[in-house]
């Protein structure tokens, strides 16, 4: 079952279980994108430039 089919099935039935099925398909589809976004900033270097102490 794909995301569109799950949504259409929920629209017809109105059941909570059908909506949860739709959400689980949607979250599985977006799981890889969320991991990329969370780790995106961890690969960057910290700004270590500081002023010189005299």
Secondary structure, 3 states (H helix, E strand, C coil): CCHHHHHHHHHHHCCHHHHHHHHHHHHHHHHHHHHHHHHCHHHCCCCCCCCCCC
